[in-house]
Amino acid sequence: MHYGNVLVVEDDTKIRVLLKRILSLEGYTAYEAADLKAAAQVVKSEEIDVIVCDVKLPDGNGIEFTKRIKISTSNIEIIMLTAFGNIPDSVQAMRNGAFDYVTKGDDNEKLIPLVHNAMDKARLQRRVRQLEEQAMRDFNFESIIGKSPMIIETISTAKKVALTDATVLLLGETGTGKELFSRAIHGASPRAVYPFIALNCSAFSKSLLESELFGHKSGAFTGAVKDKKGLLEIANGGTLFLDEIGELHFDLQAKLLRVLETGEFFKVGDTKATKINVRIIAATNRDIENDVRTGVFRTDLFYRLNTFTIDLPPLRNRRQDIPVLAEYFLHIFSLKTNQMIEGMSKSFLEHLKMHEWKGNIRELKNVIERSVIMANGPQLTIENLPFDLQNKNYLKQTSNLSLDLSTIEKIHIQRVLNYTKGNKVETAKLLNIGLTTLYRKIEEYNLNNNFWDSQNS
């Protein structure tokens, strides 16, 4: 089993070879270098996790080498080897970022445990870096997929407001990507180095939402055994995304309005105001202007939130983005399920384009995930789509037919035949009819296995 890559930098050949051998027996992939120049080449060409490095080397000092490595590649851990217990050198090595140091000969039994611990730290740092890189991709306008004029214009607008500190109201149907846009706006803003916190206002009762949003003092209510910071305070300096803002209780709307107007609020049970500096991005799929007219939503809060409004287009209004989004989700779920799916059939894409997508991008994502799971070939076909989506779109295609009962029966039987790849026994079982009846229907409707094949071309 491979436990990681370790580089031994030591000019004494016997010690270097011995250490490399010991590390290899411990399951590590061990590399060796007799001087700093050779060590730098190994670091450049291989993904080294831990370096075991002598202090005194022919072409330089291992302590200075440690400093250079930690500046350029912070996730590599370095253990220093010294011939003598030189305390000043040891202190300087630690200041330069060394993981630890050992004295040659006296501390040989300590080296392997040190390498184990250093390897654990290096792996953790590498994982943290990967998560940070993933987070940067998530908080980026590049993560918003689409090339239709409508979405390009929306992204351009969002990029402009991201550079300001203005409150933003995102409007759009469920599944249009409101949280994705809010993250991208935060990531492109001067607040990007501070927290981004998301809260769905419809997920809590009034009392719980008040505590989540504003926090509470110990003893404020039954169960409040200690002080709790609210999300407004946790997001201080950064951005608070309030999804489904239209569901916010009327009483809490007044408290949020105070935050927007004064930059302060009172925790539940507190008599002292807490000051914060937070950008608010709100979102809703409701007709919030109608809620204002009917008195469900406060007019003053609406105008505070409505400093800058961005309408996110539904997927049915940007149909040319459907293949691009479908391809993106196909790639993700193919990797996730470890399947080799190369693409989508023409008819599969046509069915996607014709669908109304009331659930928008979220619905498309779910359909592609389900289709990948159902796939048994190198390409997604209409048989992999949810059954209702298959039939619904086919009925649209056949709108010029007289859709009486016999026509619908013919269509349905042919769909099931196609689904079973012409297996009559399986088709009869799925239709819950006798095999003799199925053969009679096939003859009556002049059905054949090529009827739907053309749909997949």
C-alpha positions as CSV (number, residue, x, y, z in Angstrom):
1,M,0.0,0.0,0.0
2,H,1.2,3.5,-0.9
3,Y,1.3,5.9,2.1
4,G,2.8,8.9,0.5
5,N,6.0,10.4,-1.1
6,V,9.1,11.1,1.1
7,L,12.3,12.7,-0.1
8,V,15.6,12.0,1.8
9,V,18.2,14.8,1.3
10,E,21.5,13.6,2.8
11,D,25.1,13.8,1.4
12,D,26.2,10.7,3.4
13,T,25.5,7.9,1.0
14,K,25.2,5.2,3.6
15,I,22.7,7.1,5.7
16,R,20.7,8.2,2.7
17,V,20.4,4.7,1.3
18,L,19.5,3.3,4.7
19,L,16.8,5.9,5.3
20,K,15.4,5.3,1.9
21,R,15.3,1.6,2.5
22,I,13.6,2.0,5.9
23,L,10.9,4.4,4.5
24,S,10.2,2.0,1.6
25,L,9.6,-0.8,4.0
26,E,7.2,1.4,5.9
27,G,5.1,1.7,2.7
28,Y,6.3,5.1,1.5
29,T,7.6,5.9,-1.9
30,A,11.0,7.2,-1.1
31,Y,13.2,9.5,-3.2
32,E,16.7,10.5,-2.6
33,A,19.0,13.5,-3.2
34,A,22.6,14.1,-2.2
35,D,22.4,18.0,-2.3
36,L,19.9,20.8,-2.4
37,K,20.1,21.3,-6.2
38,A,19.1,17.6,-6.8
39,A,16.4,18.0,-4.0
40,A,14.9,21.0,-5.8
41,Q,14.6,19.0,-9.0
42,V,12.8,16.1,-7.2
43,V,10.3,18.6,-5.6
44,K,9.7,20.1,-9.0
45,S,9.0,16.8,-10.8
46,E,7.3,14.7,-8.1
47,E,4.4,15.4,-5.6
48,I,6.5,15.2,-2.4
49,D,4.6,15.2,0.9
50,V,7.5,15.0,3.4
51,I,11.2,15.9,3.2
52,V,13.8,14.5,5.6
53,C,16.7,16.9,5.2
54,D,20.2,17.2,6.6
55,V,21.2,20.6,8.0
56,K,24.7,20.6,6.5
57,L,24.9,19.9,2.7
58,P,27.6,20.4,0.1
59,D,25.8,23.3,-1.7
60,G,23.9,25.0,1.1
61,N,22.1,24.9,4.4
62,G,19.0,22.7,5.0
63,I,17.5,25.3,7.3
64,E,17.5,28.0,4.5
65,F,16.2,25.3,2.1
66,T,13.3,24.7,4.5
67,K,12.4,28.4,4.4
68,R,12.4,28.5,0.6
69,I,10.3,25.3,0.4
70,K,7.7,26.5,2.9
71,I,7.3,29.8,1.0
72,S,6.8,28.1,-2.4
73,T,5.0,24.9,-1.3
74,S,3.4,25.3,2.1
75,N,1.8,21.8,2.1
76,I,5.2,19.9,2.2
77,E,6.4,19.1,5.7
78,I,10.1,19.0,6.5
79,I,12.0,17.1,9.2
80,M,15.6,18.3,9.8
81,L,18.5,15.9,10.5
82,T,21.5,17.2,12.4
83,A,24.7,15.5,13.5
84,F,24.8,17.4,16.7
85,G,22.0,18.7,19.0
86,N,22.5,22.3,18.0
87,I,19.7,24.3,19.8
88,P,20.1,27.6,17.8
89,D,19.9,25.6,14.5
90,S,16.9,23.7,15.8
91,V,15.1,26.9,16.9
92,Q,15.7,28.5,13.5
93,A,14.6,25.5,11.6
94,M,11.3,25.5,13.5
95,R,10.9,29.3,12.8
96,N,11.4,28.6,9.1
97,G,8.6,26.1,9.1
98,A,10.2,22.8,9.8
99,F,7.8,20.1,11.2
100,D,10.5,18.9,13.7
101,Y,14.1,17.8,13.9
102,V,16.1,14.8,15.1
103,T,19.7,14.1,15.9
104,K,21.4,11.5,13.8
105,G,22.2,8.2,15.6
106,D,20.6,9.1,18.9
107,D,17.1,9.6,17.7
108,N,16.8,7.0,14.9
109,E,13.8,5.4,16.6
110,K,12.0,8.7,16.6
111,L,12.2,9.3,12.8
112,I,9.5,7.0,11.5
113,P,6.8,8.2,14.0
114,L,7.8,11.8,13.0
115,V,7.4,10.9,9.3
116,H,4.0,9.4,10.0
117,N,2.8,12.5,11.9
118,A,4.3,14.8,9.2
119,M,2.6,12.8,6.5
120,D,-0.8,13.2,8.3
121,K,-0.3,16.9,8.5
122,A,0.7,17.2,4.8
123,R,-2.3,15.2,3.7
124,L,-4.6,17.4,5.8
125,Q,-3.1,20.5,4.3
126,R,-3.5,19.2,0.8
127,R,-7.1,18.3,1.5
128,V,-7.7,21.8,2.9
129,R,-6.1,23.4,-0.2
130,Q,-8.4,21.3,-2.4
131,L,-11.4,22.4,-0.5
132,E,-10.3,26.0,-0.7
133,E,-9.8,25.7,-4.5
134,Q,-13.2,24.1,-4.8
135,A,-14.7,26.9,-2.7
136,M,-13.1,29.5,-5.0
137,R,-14.6,27.7,-8.0
138,D,-18.0,27.8,-6.3
139,F,-17.7,31.5,-5.5
140,N,-17.0,32.4,-9.1
141,F,-19.1,33.6,-12.0
142,E,-17.3,30.9,-14.1
143,S,-19.4,28.4,-12.2
144,I,-22.5,29.8,-13.9
145,I,-23.0,27.8,-17.1
146,G,-24.7,29.2,-20.1
147,K,-24.2,31.1,-23.4
148,S,-27.6,32.4,-24.2
149,P,-27.8,36.2,-24.5
150,M,-30.3,36.4,-21.6
151,I,-27.9,34.6,-19.1
152,I,-24.9,36.5,-20.4
153,E,-26.6,39.8,-19.8
154,T,-27.7,38.7,-16.3
155,I,-24.1,37.7,-15.4
156,S,-22.8,41.0,-16.7
157,T,-25.3,42.9,-14.5
158,A,-24.4,40.8,-11.4
159,K,-20.6,41.4,-12.0
160,K,-21.2,45.2,-11.9
161,V,-23.2,45.1,-8.7
162,A,-20.7,42.7,-7.1
163,L,-18.0,45.4,-7.0
164,T,-20.3,47.7,-4.9
165,D,-21.7,47.2,-1.4
166,A,-25.3,47.5,-2.5
167,T,-28.0,45.3,-1.1
168,V,-29.2,42.9,-3.9
169,L,-32.6,41.3,-4.4
170,L,-32.6,38.2,-6.7
171,L,-35.9,37.3,-8.2
172,G,-36.7,34.1,-10.1
173,E,-38.5,30.8,-10.1
174,T,-37.4,27.9,-8.0
175,G,-34.2,26.2,-9.4
176,T,-33.0,29.2,-11.4
177,G,-29.7,29.5,-9.5
178,K,-30.3,32.3,-7.0
179,E,-27.9,30.9,-4.4
180,L,-25.3,30.3,-7.1
181,F,-25.5,33.9,-8.2
182,S,-25.3,35.1,-4.6
183,R,-22.1,33.2,-4.0
184,A,-20.6,34.5,-7.3
185,I,-21.5,38.1,-6.3
186,H,-19.9,37.6,-2.9
187,G,-16.8,36.0,-4.5
188,A,-16.3,38.9,-6.8
189,S,-16.8,41.5,-4.1
190,P,-14.3,43.1,-1.7
191,R,-15.9,41.0,1.0
192,A,-14.8,37.7,-0.6
193,V,-12.2,37.1,2.2
194,Y,-14.9,37.2,4.8
195,P,-17.7,34.7,5.5
196,F,-20.6,33.9,3.1
197,I,-23.6,32.6,5.1
198,A,-26.8,31.3,3.5
199,L,-30.1,30.9,5.3
200,N,-33.4,29.7,4.0
201,C,-36.1,31.7,5.7
202,S,-38.8,29.1,5.0
203,A,-37.0,26.4,6.9
204,F,-37.6,27.6,10.4
205,S,-40.5,28.7,12.6
206,K,-40.6,32.3,13.7
207,S,-38.9,31.8,17.1
208,L,-36.2,29.5,15.7
209,L,-35.5,31.8,12.8
210,E,-35.2,34.8,15.1
211,S,-32.6,32.9,17.2
212,E,-30.8,31.7,14.1
213,L,-30.6,35.1,12.6
214,F,-30.0,37.4,15.6
215,G,-28.7,35.0,18.2
216,H,-29.7,35.0,21.9
217,K,-28.4,35.5,25.4
218,S,-28.3,32.8,28.0
219,G,-31.6,32.4,29.8
220,A,-33.6,34.2,27.1
221,F,-35.9,31.3,26.8
222,T,-36.2,27.7,27.9
223,G,-33.3,25.7,26.5
224,A,-31.1,28.8,26.0
225,V,-28.3,27.6,28.4
226,K,-25.6,29.7,26.9
227,D,-25.1,32.8,24.6
228,K,-25.4,32.1,20.9
229,K,-24.2,34.1,18.0
230,G,-26.7,34.6,15.2
231,L,-25.8,34.3,11.6
232,L,-25.8,38.1,11.2
233,E,-22.9,38.2,13.7
234,I,-21.1,35.2,12.2
235,A,-21.3,36.8,8.7
236,N,-19.8,40.1,10.0
237,G,-17.6,41.6,7.3
238,G,-19.0,39.3,4.7
239,T,-22.3,38.4,3.1
240,L,-25.6,37.0,4.4
241,F,-27.8,35.4,1.8
242,L,-31.4,35.3,2.8
243,D,-33.2,32.8,0.5
244,E,-37.0,32.8,0.4
245,I,-37.1,36.3,2.0
246,G,-40.8,36.4,1.2
247,E,-41.4,33.8,3.9
248,L,-39.9,36.0,6.6
249,H,-42.4,36.6,9.5
250,F,-43.8,40.1,9.5
251,D,-42.4,40.8,13.0
252,L,-38.9,39.7,12.0
253,Q,-39.1,42.0,8.9
254,A,-39.0,45.0,11.2
255,K,-35.8,43.7,13.0
256,L,-34.1,43.0,9.6
257,L,-35.1,46.5,8.5
258,R,-33.3,48.0,11.5
259,V,-30.1,46.0,10.6
260,L,-30.2,47.5,7.1
261,E,-30.8,51.0,8.3
262,T,-28.5,51.2,11.4
263,G,-26.1,48.2,11.1
264,E,-27.1,47.0,14.5
265,F,-29.6,44.6,16.2
266,F,-30.6,43.2,19.6
267,K,-30.1,39.5,20.3
268,V,-33.0,37.7,21.8
269,G,-33.0,38.5,25.5
270,D,-30.3,41.2,25.2
271,T,-30.5,44.9,26.2
272,K,-27.4,45.9,24.4
273,A,-27.2,46.4,20.6
274,T,-24.7,44.4,18.6
275,K,-23.1,46.3,15.7
276,I,-22.2,44.6,12.5
277,N,-21.1,45.3,8.9
278,V,-22.8,42.8,6.7
279,R,-24.0,42.8,3.1
280,I,-27.5,41.4,2.5
281,I,-28.4,39.5,-0.6
282,A,-32.0,38.4,-0.6
283,A,-33.9,36.1,-2.9
284,T,-37.5,35.0,-3.5
285,N,-39.6,33.1,-6.0
286,R,-42.7,34.9,-4.9
287,D,-44.4,37.9,-6.4
288,I,-43.0,40.1,-3.7
289,E,-44.5,43.3,-5.1
290,N,-47.9,41.8,-4.8
291,D,-47.1,40.8,-1.2
292,V,-46.3,44.4,-0.6
293,R,-49.6,45.5,-2.1
294,T,-51.5,43.0,0.0
295,G,-49.7,43.9,3.2
296,V,-47.9,40.6,3.6
297,F,-44.5,42.2,3.2
298,R,-43.3,45.5,4.6
299,T,-43.1,48.3,2.0
300,D,-40.1,49.9,3.8
301,L,-38.2,46.7,3.9
302,F,-38.9,45.9,0.3
303,Y,-37.5,49.3,-0.8
304,R,-34.4,48.7,1.3
305,L,-33.8,45.2,-0.2
306,N,-34.7,46.5,-3.7
307,T,-31.6,48.7,-4.0
308,F,-30.5,46.5,-6.9
309,T,-32.8,43.8,-8.4
310,I,-31.7,41.0,-10.7
311,D,-34.3,38.8,-12.4
312,L,-32.9,35.3,-13.2
313,P,-34.5,33.9,-16.3
314,P,-36.3,30.5,-16.2
315,L,-34.7,27.7,-18.2
316,R,-37.5,27.6,-20.7
317,N,-36.5,31.1,-21.8
318,R,-32.9,30.1,-22.4
319,R,-33.3,26.8,-24.2
320,Q,-30.0,27.0,-26.0
321,D,-28.3,26.5,-22.6
322,I,-30.1,23.2,-22.0
323,P,-27.5,21.0,-24.0
324,V,-24.6,22.8,-22.3
325,L,-26.1,22.3,-18.8
326,A,-27.0,18.7,-19.6
327,E,-23.5,18.0,-20.8
328,Y,-22.1,19.5,-17.6
329,F,-24.3,17.4,-15.3
330,L,-23.6,14.3,-17.4
331,H,-19.9,14.7,-16.8
332,I,-20.4,15.2,-13.1
333,F,-22.7,12.2,-12.6
334,S,-20.7,9.9,-14.9
335,L,-17.7,10.5,-12.7
336,K,-19.8,10.1,-9.6
337,T,-21.2,6.7,-10.7
338,N,-18.0,5.6,-12.4
339,Q,-19.7,5.1,-15.8
340,M,-18.3,5.7,-19.2
341,I,-21.1,7.7,-20.9
342,E,-19.8,9.6,-23.9
343,G,-22.9,11.7,-24.7
344,M,-26.6,12.0,-25.4
345,S,-28.6,10.9,-28.4
346,K,-30.2,13.5,-30.7
347,S,-33.7,12.5,-29.6
348,F,-32.7,12.7,-25.9
349,L,-31.6,16.3,-26.4
350,E,-34.7,17.1,-28.3
351,H,-36.9,15.8,-25.5
352,L,-34.9,18.0,-23.1
353,K,-35.3,21.0,-25.2
354,M,-39.1,20.5,-25.5
355,H,-39.7,20.1,-21.8
356,E,-41.2,23.1,-19.9
357,W,-38.7,22.7,-16.9
358,K,-41.0,24.1,-14.2
359,G,-38.3,23.1,-11.7
360,N,-35.7,24.8,-14.0
361,I,-32.0,23.9,-13.6
362,R,-32.5,21.9,-10.4
363,E,-35.1,19.7,-12.3
364,L,-32.7,19.3,-15.2
365,K,-29.9,18.2,-12.9
366,N,-32.2,15.6,-11.3
367,V,-33.3,14.3,-14.7
368,I,-29.7,13.9,-15.9
369,E,-28.7,12.2,-12.6
370,R,-31.6,9.7,-13.0
371,S,-30.8,9.1,-16.6
372,V,-27.1,8.3,-15.9
373,I,-28.2,5.8,-13.2
374,M,-30.6,4.2,-15.7
375,A,-28.1,4.1,-18.6
376,N,-26.7,0.8,-19.8
377,G,-24.8,2.0,-22.8
378,P,-22.3,4.6,-23.9
379,Q,-25.0,7.2,-24.7
380,L,-28.1,8.5,-22.9
381,T,-31.2,7.8,-24.9
382,I,-34.9,8.7,-24.4
383,E,-35.4,5.3,-22.6
384,N,-33.3,6.7,-19.8
385,L,-35.6,9.6,-19.2
386,P,-38.4,9.5,-16.6
387,F,-41.4,7.8,-18.2
388,D,-43.7,10.8,-17.9
389,L,-41.2,13.0,-19.6
390,Q,-40.8,10.5,-22.5
391,N,-44.5,10.3,-23.1
392,K,-45.3,14.0,-22.5
393,N,-42.8,15.1,-25.1
394,Y,-43.8,12.4,-27.6
395,L,-47.4,13.5,-27.4
396,K,-46.3,17.0,-28.2
397,Q,-44.5,15.6,-31.3
398,T,-47.6,13.9,-32.4
399,S,-50.0,16.8,-32.0
400,N,-51.0,16.5,-35.6
401,L,-52.6,13.1,-34.9
402,S,-56.1,12.4,-33.9
403,L,-55.4,11.4,-30.3
404,D,-58.4,9.2,-29.7
405,L,-58.2,6.3,-27.2
406,S,-56.8,3.8,-29.8
407,T,-54.1,6.2,-30.9
408,I,-53.0,6.8,-27.3
409,E,-53.0,3.0,-26.7
410,K,-50.9,2.5,-29.8
411,I,-48.3,5.1,-28.7
412,H,-48.2,3.6,-25.2
413,I,-47.7,0.0,-26.3
414,Q,-45.0,1.0,-28.8
415,R,-43.2,3.0,-26.0
416,V,-43.1,0.0,-23.7
417,L,-41.9,-2.2,-26.6
418,N,-39.2,0.2,-27.2
419,Y,-38.3,0.3,-23.5
420,T,-38.0,-3.5,-23.4
421,K,-36.1,-3.5,-26.7
422,G,-38.8,-5.7,-28.3
423,N,-39.1,-8.2,-25.5
424,K,-42.7,-9.3,-25.8
425,V,-42.9,-11.2,-22.6
426,E,-41.5,-8.3,-20.5
427,T,-43.8,-5.9,-22.4
428,A,-46.9,-7.9,-21.6
429,K,-45.9,-8.0,-17.9
430,L,-45.4,-4.2,-17.8
431,L,-48.7,-3.6,-19.6
432,N,-50.4,-6.1,-17.4
433,I,-52.0,-7.9,-20.4
434,G,-51.7,-11.4,-21.7
435,L,-49.0,-12.3,-24.3
436,T,-51.7,-13.3,-26.8
437,T,-53.4,-9.9,-26.4
438,L,-50.1,-8.1,-26.9
439,Y,-49.5,-10.0,-30.2
440,R,-53.0,-9.1,-31.3
441,K,-52.4,-5.4,-30.5
442,I,-49.1,-5.4,-32.4
443,E,-50.8,-6.8,-35.5
444,E,-53.8,-4.5,-35.1
445,Y,-51.7,-1.4,-34.8
446,N,-49.1,-2.6,-37.2
447,L,-46.3,-2.0,-34.6
448,N,-42.7,-2.9,-35.2
449,N,-39.4,-2.5,-33.4
450,N,-38.2,0.1,-35.8
451,F,-41.0,2.5,-34.9
452,W,-39.0,4.2,-32.2
453,D,-35.5,3.4,-33.5
454,S,-35.7,6.4,-35.7
455,Q,-36.3,8.6,-32.7
456,N,-32.8,7.7,-31.4
457,S,-30.9,8.6,-34.6
